[in-house]
Amino acid sequence: MRRDVRFRATGSLSYTIFLSLFVILSACCFGSYPVRAEVIRLGEINPLTGSFALHGLEIHQGITYAVEEVNARGGVQGRRVELLSRDDQSRPDVALNQTQDLLYREKVVGLLGGYVDSLVSPISSLAARCSVPYVAAASLQKSLTAKPNPFFFRVSCISGVIQPLCRFLGEELKPKRVAILYMATPGSTEFAQGVKESLGKYGIQTVVCEKFRPGAPDFSVFLLKVKQQKAEVVISGGFFQDNLLLVRQLGEQQTSIQAFIAPWGVAYEKFIREMGRSGEGLMGMCAWNPGITQPGTEKVSQDFVRGFSQRFGQMPNTTTMHGYTAARALLAAVEQAVLKPEGLNGAAISRALRNLDLLLPMERLRFDNQGDPLDYNQVIVQVQKGQLQVVYPTGRATAGSIRYK
């Protein structure tokens, strides 16, 4: 009889221990027991090497800073955000492979990054098939938002570049003849076509419209045509290195023009420094720069510049801010989605993105039904005495425009 009692006591103890372990393990698996908060994993794909590495690295820094900023405040609802960065090497095939790795192996809940639409396009297609939201930092191609894709969003759009540029030329400078040079990428091609069409409505003739391949070593033939056709304004759809070479050759050939405008590449401290005195009067475009920010965001913009400079040892620029803005959008959506009953998934994050309304230094960020930003508008800036001055629109101008050379 006593042995039986001891057996029952021992069995009861073993059962109690087993039950306790089961409860603890179940709680760890199903979230009903207080355990360490799960990390939120975001993926980033950018050209960190290759022909687009300069701006890809800038976008990467903006994204990194936004993630570090939210983690310094305690994360998202107490959960740390982990950023998994991948290099697409400025190649679409590599961008696709890196996206597959982040989606299938790393199981990220959202994607960021992207510079030029030849790299953004394969990422957006695969992300949509996996129902994972993707917020592109630098995307302009219209076709990417022409078809329904509830998981694709971007913080820039081509109309926010073309419209202010053409209004400035049509209403302020009023040239009769312009020349357009553009890169053989989808976004730059659409830019050239859109500018040519819009300027025609103002009675401005495009007398030269020429395409070039990335890494072109010489623009002398294009500039000869500019001179022969007596173009008054040169509009460049090239990037940083392209515009450095183009402007230097422009000076060597002593082509007389009223204005040189390049939406991408001029509005950078490094560009102004490298051009020196030859940069005086050049025009560029930007959505943000240190000292150029949305009204009402001056304080947060200054805080960003200060914090970013301390973190990276250099000043941020407009491309950096595109990366930062995209990351802020995704992080805000994740914070809303994590509180929903269905938990953190692609559909919940995408719905939160579609309902966002944020006032950030670069723009008031709201998305339309296609995932395009509703309020993205760049300003025209000009290099004057080594500094960037806003010359258009009038309401934000810090100086009047001067003639190039």
TIPA-856556 format. One line per 2 residues: number of its first residue (from 1); for each residue x, y, z of N, C-alpha, C. Coordinates in steps of 0.1 Angstrom, whole numbers, plus 5000, padded with zeros to 4 digits. Layout:
NUM> X/Y/Z/X/Y/Z/X/Y/Z | ...;
REM end
This chain:
1> 5008/4988/5000/5000/5000/5000/5009/5013/5000 | 5019/5013/5008/5027/5025/5009/5035/5028/4996;
3> 5039/5016/4990/5046/5017/4977/5037/5023/4966 | 5024/5020/4967/5015/5025/4958/5013/5040/4959;
5> 5013/5044/4972/5011/5058/4975/5023/5066/4970 | 5035/5060/4972/5047/5067/4968/5047/5068/4952;
7> 5043/5057/4946/5042/5057/4931/5033/5068/4926 | 5021/5069/4933/5012/5079/4929/5017/5093/4931;
9> 5024/5095/4942/5030/5108/4945/5041/5112/4935 | 5049/5101/4932/5060/5104/4922/5054/5106/4908;
11> 5044/5098/4905/5038/5100/4892/5031/5114/4891 | 5025/5118/4902/5019/5131/4902/5029/5142/4901;
13> 5041/5141/4907/5051/5151/4906/5056/5152/4892 | 5058/5140/4886/5063/5139/4872/5053/5146/4862;
15> 5041/5143/4865/5030/5149/4856/5030/5164/4858 | 5032/5169/4870/5032/5183/4873/5043/5190/4865;
17> 5055/5184/4866/5067/5190/4859/5064/5190/4844 | 5059/5178/4839/5056/5178/4825/5046/5188/4820;
19> 5036/5190/4828/5025/5200/4825/5031/5214/4825 | 5040/5217/4835/5046/5230/4836/5054/5233/4824;
21> 5062/5223/4820/5071/5225/4808/5062/5227/4796 | 5052/5220/4794/5043/5221/4783/5037/5235/4782;
23> 5032/5240/4794/5027/5254/4794/5037/5264/4790 | 5049/5262/4795/5060/5272/4792/5063/5272/4777;
25> 5065/5259/4772/5068/5258/4757/5057/5263/4749 | 5045/5260/4752/5033/5265/4745/5033/5280/4745;
27> 5036/5286/4756/5035/5301/4757/5046/5307/4748 | 5058/5300/4748/5068/5306/4739/5064/5305/4725;
29> 5057/5295/4721/5054/5293/4707/5042/5302/4703 | 5032/5303/4712/5020/5310/4708/5018/5324/4715;
31> 5028/5329/4722/5028/5342/4726/5019/5346/4738 | 5015/5336/4746/5007/5339/4758/5015/5339/4771;
33> 5028/5339/4770/5037/5339/4781/5047/5350/4779 | 5051/5358/4789/5060/5369/4787/5074/5364/4784;
35> 5077/5365/4771/5091/5361/4766/5097/5373/4759 | 5109/5372/4755/5116/5383/4748/5109/5387/4735;
37> 5106/5400/4733/5099/5404/4721/5106/5400/4708 | 5098/5395/4699/5104/5391/4686/5109/5403/4678;
39> 5120/5401/4671/5126/5411/4663/5117/5413/4650 | 5116/5425/4645/5109/5428/4633/5120/5429/4622;
41> 5119/5421/4611/5129/5421/4601/5125/5428/4589 | 5133/5438/4584/5130/5445/4572/5142/5442/4563;
43> 5139/5442/4550/5150/5440/4540/5152/5452/4532 | 5164/5454/4527/5168/5465/4519/5177/5461/4507;
45> 5174/5465/4495/5182/5461/4484/5185/5474/4476 | 5198/5477/4476/5203/5489/4469/5216/5486/4461;
47> 5219/5495/4451/5232/5493/4444/5243/5499/4453 | 5250/5490/4460/5261/5495/4469/5274/5494/4462;
49> 5274/5487/4450/5286/5487/4441/5281/5488/4427 | 5290/5490/4418/5286/5492/4404/5283/5506/4400;
51> 5277/5508/4388/5276/5522/4383/5267/5531/4391 | 5257/5526/4399/5248/5534/4406/5252/5535/4421;
53> 5264/5530/4424/5267/5529/4439/5267/5542/4446 | 5271/5553/4440/5272/5565/4448/5258/5569/4454;
55> 5248/5568/4446/5234/5572/4451/5228/5560/4459 | 5232/5548/4455/5227/5536/4463/5232/5537/4477;
57> 5244/5540/4479/5250/5542/4493/5243/5553/4501 | 5240/5563/4494/5233/5575/4500/5219/5570/4505;
59> 5212/5563/4497/5198/5558/4501/5200/5548/4513 | 5210/5540/4512/5213/5530/4523/5215/5537/4536;
61> 5222/5548/4536/5225/5556/4548/5212/5562/4554 | 5204/5567/4545/5191/5573/4549/5182/5562/4556;
63> 5181/5550/4550/5174/5539/4556/5179/5535/4569 | 5192/5533/4569/5199/5529/4582/5196/5539/4593;
65> 5197/5552/4590/5195/5562/4600/5181/5561/4606 | 5171/5559/4597/5157/5558/4602/5155/5546/4611;
67> 5161/5535/4607/5159/5523/4616/5166/5525/4629 | 5178/5530/4629/5186/5532/4641/5178/5542/4650;
69> 5172/5552/4644/5164/5562/4651/5153/5556/4659 | 5145/5547/4652/5134/5541/4659/5138/5531/4669;
71> 5149/5524/4667/5154/5515/4677/5159/5522/4690 | 5165/5534/4687/5170/5542/4699/5158/5547/4708;
73> 5146/5548/4702/5134/5551/4710/5127/5539/4716 | 5133/5528/4714/5127/5516/4720/5121/5506/4710;
75> 5123/5509/4697/5118/5500/4687/5103/5503/4684 | 5097/5493/4677/5083/5494/4674/5075/5486/4684;
77> 5068/5493/4692/5060/5487/4703/5068/5477/4711 | 5081/5482/4714/5090/5474/4722/5097/5464/4714;
79> 5095/5462/4701/5102/5452/4693/5113/5459/4685 | 5125/5454/4686/5137/5459/4679/5135/5456/4664;
81> 5139/5466/4656/5138/5464/4641/5152/5460/4636 | 5153/5449/4628/5165/5445/4623/5165/5447/4608;
83> 5175/5454/4603/5176/5457/4588/5186/5448/4582 | 5181/5441/4572/5190/5432/4564/5193/5438/4551;
85> 5205/5442/4548/5209/5450/4536/5215/5441/4526 | 5212/5443/4514/5217/5435/4503/5222/5444/4491;
87> 5232/5440/4484/5238/5448/4473/5233/5442/4460 | 5227/5450/4452/5222/5444/4439/5233/5447/4428;
89> 5244/5453/4432/5256/5455/4422/5252/5463/4410 | 5241/5471/4411/5236/5479/4400/5231/5470/4388;
91> 5227/5457/4391/5223/5448/4381/5209/5442/4384 | 5199/5443/4375/5186/5438/4377/5186/5423/4381;
93> 5194/5414/4375/5194/5400/4378/5198/5398/4392 | 5208/5405/4397/5213/5404/4411/5202/5409/4420;
95> 5195/5420/4416/5185/5426/4425/5174/5415/4427 | 5170/5408/4417/5160/5397/4418/5165/5386/4427;
97> 5178/5382/4426/5183/5371/4434/5183/5375/4449 | 5187/5388/4451/5188/5392/4465/5174/5394/4471;
99> 5164/5397/4463/5150/5398/4468/5145/5384/4472 | 5148/5374/4463/5144/5361/4467/5150/5356/4480;
101> 5163/5360/4482/5169/5356/4495/5162/5362/4507 | 5159/5375/4506/5153/5382/4517/5138/5377/4519;
103> 5131/5374/4509/5117/5370/4510/5116/5355/4514 | 5123/5346/4508/5121/5332/4510/5130/5326/4522;
105> 5142/5331/4523/5150/5326/4534/5150/5334/4547 | 5151/5347/4545/5151/5356/4557/5137/5360/4562;
107> 5127/5358/4554/5113/5360/4558/5111/5374/4563 | 5116/5384/4556/5113/5398/4560/5099/5402/4558;
109> 5094/5412/4566/5080/5416/4565/5078/5428/4556 | 5089/5434/4551/5088/5446/4542/5101/5448/4536;
111> 5101/5455/4524/5113/5458/4516/5114/5473/4514 | 5127/5477/4513/5130/5491/4511/5142/5492/4500;
113> 5144/5505/4496/5156/5507/4487/5152/5508/4473 | 5162/5507/4464/5160/5508/4450/5164/5521/4444;
115> 5173/5521/4434/5177/5533/4427/5177/5530/4412 | 5169/5537/4404/5166/5535/4390/5156/5524/4388;
117> 5147/5525/4379/5136/5516/4378/5139/5503/4372 | 5150/5502/4365/5155/5489/4360/5158/5479/4372;
119> 5161/5485/4383/5164/5477/4395/5152/5476/4404 | 5143/5486/4404/5131/5486/4412/5121/5476/4407;
121> 5120/5475/4394/5109/5467/4387/5109/5452/4391 | 5121/5445/4390/5121/5431/4394/5118/5429/4409;
123> 5122/5439/4417/5119/5437/4432/5104/5439/4434 | 5098/5448/4428/5084/5451/4430/5075/5439/4426;
125> 5079/5433/4414/5071/5421/4409/5072/5410/4419 | 5084/5406/4423/5085/5395/4432/5079/5397/4446;
127> 5080/5409/4451/5074/5413/4464/5059/5412/4463 | 5053/5416/4452/5039/5415/4451/5034/5400/4450;
129> 5042/5391/4444/5038/5377/4443/5039/5371/4457 | 5047/5376/4466/5049/5371/4479/5040/5379/4489;
131> 5033/5388/4485/5024/5397/4493/5032/5404/4504 | 5044/5409/4500/5052/5417/4510/5053/5431/4505;
133> 5050/5441/4513/5050/5455/4509/5065/5460/4506 | 5066/5468/4495/5079/5473/4491/5077/5488/4489;
135> 5085/5496/4496/5085/5510/4495/5098/5515/4489 | 5097/5519/4476/5109/5522/4468/5113/5537/4471;
137> 5126/5538/4473/5131/5552/4477/5133/5561/4465 | 5136/5555/4453/5138/5563/4441/5133/5556/4429;
139> 5120/5559/4426/5114/5553/4414/5105/5563/4407 | 5105/5563/4394/5098/5573/4386/5090/5567/4375;
141> 5093/5555/4370/5087/5549/4358/5072/5547/4360 | 5064/5553/4351/5049/5553/4353/5043/5539/4352;
143> 5049/5530/4344/5043/5517/4342/5043/5509/4355 | 5052/5512/4364/5053/5504/4377/5040/5506/4386;
145> 5033/5517/4384/5021/5519/4391/5008/5519/4382 | 5010/5516/4370/4999/5516/4360/4989/5505/4363;
147> 4995/5493/4367/4987/5481/4370/4985/5480/4385 | 4973/5475/4389/4971/5473/4403/4982/5465/4410;
149> 4987/5470/4421/4997/5463/4429/4996/5468/4443 | 4988/5462/4451/4986/5467/4465/4998/5466/4474;
151> 5009/5461/4469/5021/5459/4478/5032/5468/4474 | 5030/5477/4463/5041/5486/4459/5038/5500/4462;
153> 5048/5507/4468/5046/5521/4471/5060/5528/4468 | 5059/5541/4465/5072/5549/4463/5070/5563/4468;
155> 5081/5569/4472/5080/5583/4478/5083/5593/4468 | 5086/5590/4455/5088/5599/4445/5080/5595/4432;
157> 5078/5605/4423/5071/5602/4411/5076/5612/4400 | 5074/5608/4388/5080/5616/4376/5073/5629/4375;
159> 5059/5630/4378/5052/5642/4376/5057/5653/4386 | 5063/5649/4397/5068/5658/4407/5081/5664/4403;
161> 5087/5659/4392/5099/5665/4386/5095/5673/4373 | 5087/5667/4364/5084/5673/4351/5076/5686/4353;
163> 5065/5685/4361/5056/5697/4362/5063/5709/4367 | 5071/5709/4378/5077/5721/4383/5088/5726/4373;
165> 5095/5717/4367/5105/5721/4357/5099/5728/4345 | 5088/5722/4340/5082/5728/4328/5075/5741/4331;
167> 5069/5742/4343/5063/5755/4347/5074/5766/4348 | 5085/5762/4354/5096/5772/4355/5101/5777/4342;
169> 5103/5768/4332/5107/5772/4319/5096/5779/4312 | 5084/5775/4313/5073/5781/4305/5069/5794/4310;
171> 5069/5796/4324/5064/5808/4330/5075/5818/4334 | 5087/5813/4336/5098/5822/4341/5109/5824/4331;
173> 5116/5814/4326/5127/5816/4317/5122/5819/4303 | 5111/5812/4298/5105/5814/4285/5115/5813/4273;
175> 5123/5802/4272/5131/5801/4261/5123/5796/4249 | 5128/5798/4237/5122/5793/4225/5126/5779/4220;
177> 5139/5776/4223/5145/5764/4219/5153/5757/4230 | 5150/5744/4232/5158/5737/4242/5163/5724/4237;
179> 5174/5719/4244/5180/5706/4240/5179/5697/4252 | 5175/5684/4250/5174/5674/4260/5183/5662/4258;
181> 5191/5659/4269/5199/5647/4269/5194/5638/4279 | 5192/5625/4276/5187/5616/4287/5193/5603/4286;
183> 5194/5596/4297/5200/5583/4298/5190/5572/4294 | 5196/5561/4289/5187/5550/4284/5183/5541/4295;
185> 5176/5547/4305/5169/5540/4316/5154/5544/4315 | 5145/5535/4320/5131/5538/4319/5127/5551/4324;
187> 5132/5555/4336/5128/5567/4343/5132/5579/4335 | 5145/5579/4331/5151/5591/4324/5144/5592/4310;
189> 5141/5581/4304/5134/5581/4291/5120/5588/4292 | 5113/5583/4302/5099/5589/4304/5101/5604/4308;
191> 5111/5608/4315/5113/5622/4319/5115/5630/4306 | 5123/5625/4297/5126/5633/4284/5113/5634/4276;
193> 5106/5624/4275/5094/5624/4267/5083/5633/4273 | 5082/5633/4287/5073/5641/4294/5076/5656/4293;
195> 5089/5659/4294/5094/5673/4293/5091/5678/4279 | 5095/5671/4269/5093/5675/4255/5078/5678/4253;
197> 5069/5669/4257/5055/5671/4255/5049/5683/4262 | 5053/5685/4275/5049/5696/4283/5054/5709/4278;
199> 5066/5710/4274/5072/5723/4269/5065/5727/4256 | 5060/5717/4248/5053/5720/4236/5041/5728/4238;
201> 5034/5726/4250/5022/5733/4254/5025/5748/4256 | 5037/5750/4260/5041/5764/4262/5047/5771/4249;
203> 5047/5763/4238/5053/5769/4226/5068/5768/4225 | 5074/5760/4234/5088/5758/4235/5092/5746/4226;
205> 5101/5748/4217/5105/5738/4207/5117/5730/4213 | 5116/5717/4212/5128/5708/4216/5135/5705/4203;
207> 5147/5712/4201/5154/5711/4188/5164/5699/4188 | 5168/5694/4200/5177/5683/4201/5171/5674/4213;
209> 5170/5661/4210/5165/5652/4221/5173/5639/4218 | 5183/5636/4226/5193/5626/4224/5195/5617/4236;
211> 5196/5604/4233/5198/5593/4243/5212/5589/4244 | 5217/5585/4257/5230/5580/4258/5230/5568/4268;
213> 5240/5560/4266/5241/5548/4275/5248/5552/4288 | 5245/5545/4299/5252/5547/4312/5267/5546/4310;
215> 5274/5555/4315/5289/5555/4314/5295/5560/4301 | 5286/5568/4294/5291/5574/4281/5303/5582/4284;
217> 5314/5581/4276/5326/5588/4278/5327/5602/4272 | 5317/5605/4263/5319/5618/4256/5305/5623/4251;
219> 5303/5636/4253/5291/5643/4249/5293/5654/4238 | 5305/5653/4232/5308/5664/4223/5299/5665/4211;
221> 5294/5654/4206/5285/5654/4194/5272/5660/4198 | 5267/5657/4210/5254/5663/4214/5256/5678/4216;
223> 5267/5682/4222/5269/5697/4224/5271/5704/4211 | 5277/5697/4201/5278/5703/4187/5264/5706/4182;
225> 5255/5697/4184/5241/5698/4179/5235/5710/4186 | 5237/5711/4199/5232/5722/4207/5236/5735/4201;
227> 5249/5736/4198/5254/5749/4192/5248/5751/4178 | 5247/5741/4170/5242/5743/4156/5227/5746/4156;
229> 5219/5741/4166/5205/5743/4166/5201/5755/4175 | 5212/5762/4180/5210/5774/4188/5200/5772/4200;
231> 5202/5761/4207/5194/5759/4218/5198/5769/4229 | 5188/5774/4236/5190/5784/4247/5191/5777/4261;
233> 5186/5765/4262/5186/5758/4275/5189/5743/4272 | 5198/5738/4280/5202/5724/4280/5196/5717/4292;
235> 5188/5706/4290/5182/5699/4301/5188/5685/4301 | 5194/5681/4312/5201/5668/4313/5193/5658/4322;
237> 5190/5646/4316/5184/5636/4324/5195/5626/4329 | 5207/5630/4329/5218/5621/4334/5220/5622/4349;
239> 5229/5615/4354/5232/5614/4369/5245/5622/4372 | 5249/5620/4384/5260/5628/4389/5273/5628/4380;
241> 5278/5616/4377/5290/5616/4369/5288/5621/4355 | 5276/5618/4350/5273/5622/4336/5273/5637/4335;
243> 5267/5643/4345/5266/5658/4345/5279/5665/4348 | 5288/5659/4356/5301/5664/4357/5308/5665/4344;
245> 5308/5654/4336/5314/5653/4323/5308/5663/4313 | 5294/5663/4313/5287/5672/4304/5290/5686/4306;
247> 5290/5691/4318/5292/5705/4321/5307/5709/4318 | 5316/5700/4321/5330/5703/4317/5332/5704/4302;
249> 5326/5696/4295/5327/5696/4280/5319/5708/4275 | 5309/5712/4282/5301/5724/4278/5310/5736/4279;
251> 5318/5737/4290/5327/5748/4292/5338/5748/4281 | 5343/5736/4278/5354/5735/4268/5350/5740/4254;
253> 5338/5737/4251/5333/5740/4237/5327/5754/4237 | 5327/5761/4249/5322/5775/4250/5308/5777/4243;
255> 5299/5767/4246/5286/5768/4240/5278/5779/4248 | 5272/5788/4241/5265/5799/4248/5250/5795/4250;
257> 5246/5793/4262/5232/5789/4265/5228/5798/4277 | 5215/5799/4278/5209/5807/4289/5208/5800/4302;
259> 5206/5786/4301/5205/5779/4314/5209/5764/4311 | 5215/5758/4322/5217/5743/4322/5209/5738/4334;
261> 5200/5728/4332/5192/5723/4343/5193/5708/4343 | 5196/5702/4354/5197/5688/4356/5190/5683/4368;
263> 5179/5677/4367/5171/5673/4380/5180/5664/4389 | 5188/5655/4383/5196/5646/4391/5211/5649/4389;
265> 5218/5652/4400/5232/5653/4400/5238/5666/4404 | 5231/5677/4402/5237/5690/4404/5235/5694/4419;
267> 5223/5691/4425/5220/5696/4438/5227/5688/4449 | 5240/5687/4448/5248/5679/4457/5261/5687/4461;
269> 5264/5687/4474/5276/5694/4479/5288/5690/4471 | 5290/5677/4469/5301/5671/4462/5302/5677/4448;
271> 5291/5678/4441/5291/5683/4427/5295/5697/4427 | 5290/5705/4436/5294/5720/4437/5309/5721/4440;
273> 5314/5713/4449/5328/5713/4453/5337/5709/4441 | 5333/5699/4434/5341/5695/4422/5341/5704/4411;
275> 5330/5711/4409/5329/5721/4397/5336/5734/4401 | 5336/5737/4413/5343/5750/4417/5336/5762/4410;
277> 5344/5771/4405/5338/5783/4399/5330/5780/4386 | 5333/5769/4380/5326/5765/4368/5311/5761/4371;
279> 5308/5759/4383/5295/5755/4387/5285/5767/4389 | 5290/5779/4389/5282/5791/4391/5271/5792/4380;
281> 5259/5792/4385/5247/5794/4376/5241/5781/4371 | 5247/5770/4375/5241/5757/4371/5228/5755/4379;
283> 5218/5749/4373/5205/5746/4380/5203/5731/4381 | 5197/5728/4393/5193/5714/4395/5179/5714/4401;
285> 5176/5702/4406/5163/5701/4413/5164/5692/4425 | 5156/5694/4435/5156/5685/4447/5143/5686/4454;
287> 5140/5676/4461/5128/5676/4470/5131/5680/4484 | 5144/5679/4488/5149/5683/4501/5164/5685/4500;
289> 5169/5694/4509/5184/5695/4511/5185/5702/4524 | 5197/5701/4531/5198/5709/4543/5195/5724/4541;
291> 5185/5729/4548/5180/5742/4547/5169/5744/4537 | 5166/5733/4529/5155/5733/4520/5145/5722/4524;
293> 5134/5726/4531/5126/5716/4537/5111/5721/4537 | 5102/5712/4539/5088/5716/4539/5085/5726/4550;
295> 5077/5736/4547/5073/5745/4558/5067/5738/4570 | 5071/5741/4582/5066/5735/4594/5075/5723/4599;
297> 5085/5720/4591/5094/5709/4594/5108/5713/4597 | 5110/5726/4599/5124/5732/4600/5131/5725/4611;
299> 5125/5724/4623/5132/5719/4635/5136/5704/4633 | 5126/5696/4629/5130/5682/4627/5140/5680/4616;
301> 5140/5689/4606/5149/5688/4595/5163/5691/4601 | 5164/5701/4609/5177/5705/4615/5182/5694/4624;
303> 5173/5687/4631/5177/5676/4640/5182/5664/4632 | 5176/5662/4621/5180/5651/4612/5194/5654/4606;
305> 5196/5666/4602/5210/5670/4596/5220/5668/4607 | 5218/5673/4619/5227/5672/4630/5230/5657/4633;
307> 5220/5649/4635/5221/5635/4639/5228/5627/4628 | 5224/5629/4616/5230/5622/4605/5245/5625/4603;
309> 5248/5638/4604/5262/5642/4603/5271/5636/4614 | 5266/5635/4626/5273/5629/4637/5275/5614/4634;
311> 5265/5608/4629/5265/5593/4627/5274/5589/4616 | 5274/5597/4604/5281/5592/4592/5293/5601/4589;
313> 5295/5612/4596/5306/5621/4594/5305/5629/4581 | 5293/5631/4576/5291/5639/4563/5277/5644/4563;
315> 5275/5654/4555/5261/5660/4554/5252/5651/4546 | 5239/5650/4550/5229/5643/4541/5226/5651/4529;
317> 5220/5645/4519/5216/5652/4507/5202/5647/4503 | 5197/5652/4491/5184/5648/4487/5181/5633/4485;
319> 5192/5626/4480/5190/5612/4479/5189/5605/4492 | 5198/5609/4501/5197/5604/4515/5183/5605/4521;
321> 5177/5617/4519/5164/5619/4524/5153/5611/4518 | 5155/5607/4505/5145/5598/4499/5146/5584/4506;
323> 5158/5579/4509/5159/5567/4516/5153/5568/4530 | 5155/5579/4537/5150/5581/4550/5135/5582/4550;
325> 5129/5589/4540/5115/5590/4539/5108/5577/4537 | 5114/5569/4528/5108/5556/4525/5108/5547/4538;
327> 5119/5547/4545/5120/5539/4557/5110/5544/4568 | 5109/5558/4569/5099/5563/4579/5085/5558/4575;
329> 5082/5558/4563/5068/5553/4558/5066/5539/4562 | 5075/5530/4559/5074/5516/4562/5073/5514/4577;
331> 5082/5520/4585/5082/5519/4599/5069/5523/4606 | 5064/5534/4601/5051/5539/4606/5040/5529/4603;
333> 5040/5524/4591/5029/5514/4588/5031/5501/4596 | 5043/5497/4598/5046/5485/4607/5041/5487/4621;
335> 5043/5499/4626/5038/5503/4639/5023/5502/4641 | 5016/5506/4630/5002/5505/4630/4997/5491/4629;
337> 5003/5483/4620/4999/5470/4617/5001/5460/4629 | 5012/5463/4636/5015/5453/4647/5005/5453/4658;
339> 4996/5464/4658/4986/5465/4668/4973/5459/4664 | 4972/5455/4651/4960/5449/4646/4958/5434/4651;
341> 4945/5430/4652/4943/5416/4656/4949/5405/4648 | 4950/5408/4635/4956/5397/4626/4971/5396/4627;
343> 4977/5406/4634/4992/5405/4636/4999/5412/4624 | 5012/5410/4624/5021/5417/4615/5022/5408/4602;
345> 5015/5412/4591/5016/5405/4579/5016/5416/4567 | 5019/5411/4555/5020/5420/4544/5007/5428/4541;
347> 4995/5421/4542/4983/5428/4539/4980/5439/4549 | 4983/5436/4562/4980/5446/4572/4990/5458/4571;
349> 5002/5456/4567/5012/5467/4565/5008/5475/4553 | 5004/5468/4542/5000/5476/4530/4988/5484/4533;
351> 4978/5479/4540/4967/5488/4543/4971/5500/4552 | 4980/5498/4561/4985/5509/4569/4992/5519/4560;
353> 5000/5515/4551/5007/5524/4542/4997/5532/4534 | 4986/5526/4529/4977/5533/4521/4969/5543/4529;
355> 4969/5542/4542/4962/5552/4551/4971/5562/4557 | 4984/5561/4554/4993/5570/4560/4991/5585/4557;
357> 4994/5594/4566/4994/5608/4564/5004/5614/4573 | 5017/5615/4568/5028/5620/4576/5034/5633/4570;
359> 5037/5642/4579/5044/5654/4575/5059/5652/4578 | 5067/5650/4567/5081/5648/4569/5089/5659/4562;
361> 5102/5660/4565/5110/5671/4559/5109/5672/4543 | 5108/5661/4537/5108/5661/4522/5094/5663/4516;
363> 5084/5659/4523/5070/5660/4517/5060/5656/4528 | 5048/5661/4525/5036/5655/4532/5034/5641/4525;
365> 5035/5630/4532/5035/5617/4526/5021/5611/4527 | 5014/5610/4516/5002/5603/4514/5003/5595/4501;
367> 4997/5583/4501/4997/5575/4488/4984/5575/4482 | 4984/5575/4468/4971/5573/4462/4968/5558/4460;
369> 4958/5554/4453/4954/5540/4452/4964/5532/4444 | 4973/5538/4436/4983/5531/4429/4997/5530/4436;
371> 4997/5537/4448/5010/5537/4456/5019/5548/4453 | 5015/5558/4445/5022/5570/4442/5020/5580/4453;
373> 5030/5589/4455/5028/5599/4465/5020/5611/4460 | 5011/5616/4468/5002/5626/4463/5008/5640/4464;
375> 5018/5642/4471/5023/5656/4474/5038/5658/4470 | 5044/5649/4462/5058/5650/4459/5060/5661/4448;
377> 5068/5671/4452/5071/5682/4442/5085/5687/4445 | 5093/5687/4435/5107/5692/4436/5107/5707/4434;
379> 5118/5713/4438/5120/5727/4436/5132/5729/4427 | 5133/5740/4420/5144/5744/4412/5154/5751/4420;
381> 5166/5746/4420/5177/5753/4427/5188/5757/4418 | 5196/5767/4422/5207/5772/4414/5219/5774/4422;
383> 5231/5771/4417/5243/5774/4424/5247/5789/4422 | 5247/5795/4433/5250/5810/4434/5261/5812/4445;
385> 5273/5816/4441/5284/5818/4450/5286/5806/4459 | 5286/5795/4452/5289/5782/4459/5278/5776/4468;
387> 5267/5782/4468/5255/5777/4476/5243/5775/4467 | 5235/5765/4472/5222/5763/4465/5212/5772/4469;
389> 5206/5779/4460/5194/5788/4463/5182/5783/4455 | 5171/5784/4462/5158/5780/4456/5154/5792/4447;
391> 5151/5789/4434/5147/5800/4425/5133/5798/4420 | 5127/5786/4423/5113/5783/4419/5108/5771/4427;
393> 5095/5771/4431/5085/5781/4429/5087/5794/4437 | 5080/5804/4433/5082/5818/4439/5080/5818/4454;
395> 5070/5810/4459/5066/5810/4473/5077/5804/4482 | 5086/5797/4476/5097/5791/4484/5111/5796/4480;
397> 5111/5806/4471/5124/5811/4465/5132/5818/4476 | 5145/5815/4476/5154/5823/4484/5163/5833/4476;
399> 5162/5832/4463/5169/5842/4455/5163/5841/4441 | 5166/5852/4433/5161/5852/4419/5172/5844/4411;
401> 5167/5839/4399/5176/5832/4391/5186/5841/4383 | 5198/5836/4380/5208/5843/4373/5211/5836/4360;
403> 5216/5842/4350/5219/5836/4337/5232/5828/4339 | 5232/5816/4333/5244/5807/4333/5255/5813/4324;
405> 5266/5816/4331/5278/5822/4324/5274/5836/4319;
REM end
